[in-house]
Amino acid sequence: MKVIAAIDSFKGSAASKELNQAVLDALPDTIWTEKINLPIADGGEGSIDALKHGLNGEVISCTSVDPLGRGINVQYLISNVAGKRMAFIESASVIGIHFVTPSDETVRQGSSYGLGLLIKDAIAKGVQAVYLSLGGSGTSDGGLGLLQSLGSKIQTPENGNPLLSVSDFDLGPARQAVRNVSLIALADVTNPYTGKNGFAEIFGPQKGASNTTIEEMDLQAKRVAEKIFEQYKIDLNHEAGAGAAGGLGGAVLALGGRIQSGFQTISQLIDLEEKISGADLIFTGEGRLDAQTAQGKVPFGIAQLAKKADIPVIALCGSKAEGISELEDHFLGSFSIQQGPCSLKEAMDKKTTLKNIGLTAAALAKVFCRGE
């Protein structure tokens, strides 16, 4: 029988490819004669690994800066897809939240400038399209740092988060810099740029922003959005996803780019629907199954594709929220891999995670095969 493992990374614990292999290694070869490891992501952490596995291509090393302006070396992927030279950049690799200890200070100092340096490097290498996975960012600057690094004239009297001190800006040079490429952001959040569901109010607290800083960011973001609308008739408050990744989605839209579903785009690029065809069982999952899973996350996307081919899907996770029965209806079953009471630190230990996911998958596969 054919089994496929297509599990999203467990953030802070184990990568997609590692989780998949742990599941497959736990299943007996005598029954599961064909085992397929399909690294997958939805635009967040691990997206480049999934695309590299599915598309091949060249890994490019580039010097850039992290959210606090410290020099780092970053990698991204260039691949030829359907005759088109494309770059795939993971925002978290250069401005990810793991580069900072979330606090009000890091929110006020953080900038997305380093991400723009990667885009410039890719454009210089002759790509025709740039895909940006937005998940896992550690900045809340409305994307102004990104725009600065691409050439926008943004007047700020001080360093740090340019959004908090911007007095005026001109997007013209940045739009000119990307005029010959398609710019696509991969995100599954639908938040607008400002307001009660905007990036400052919703994501600011997660990154450590104080109430005062959140109010400042939202006020400044409204001024930025108003000017962008005046100049280009792009309304960031009515564009789903403009508030993604601390406003990076809005910056992409302001540059004339677009926002697409992370999972749908990645699954199409790697031809996921074709790759799962003929499977007898699919294991999928993510670190936590909750209400957000149905908003374009990997397990839900896999379940939707598998349903079209009448393939049963089992979802595995580190933890599972209560009250998600409607989501669970999309799977043959959904299960936490924890083997007993433990601390969060113990649960997220990579060795423990890989061991537990293998044990859980083996037991469930045995049930699936009626005890064989």
Buried (B, 14 or more C-beta within 10 A) or exposed (E): BBBBBBBBBBBEBBBBBBBBBBBBBBBEEEBBEEBBBBBBBBBBBBBBBBBBBBBEBEEBEBEBBBBBBEEBEBBBBBBBBEEEBBBBBBBBBBBBBEBBEBEBBBBBBBBBBBBBBBBBBBBEEEBBBBBBBBBBBBBBBBBBBBBBBBBBEBEBEEEBBBBBBBEEBBBEEBBEBBEEBBBBBBBBBBBBBBBEBBBBBBBBBEBBBBEEBBBBBBEBBBBBBBBBBEBBEBBBBEBEBBBBBBBBBBBBBBBBBBBBBBBBBBBEBBEBBEBBBEBBBBBBBBBBBBEBBBBBBBBBBBBBBBEEEEBBBBBBBBBBEEEBEEBBEBBBEBBBBBEEEEEEEEBBBBEBBBBBBBBBBBEBBBEBBEEE
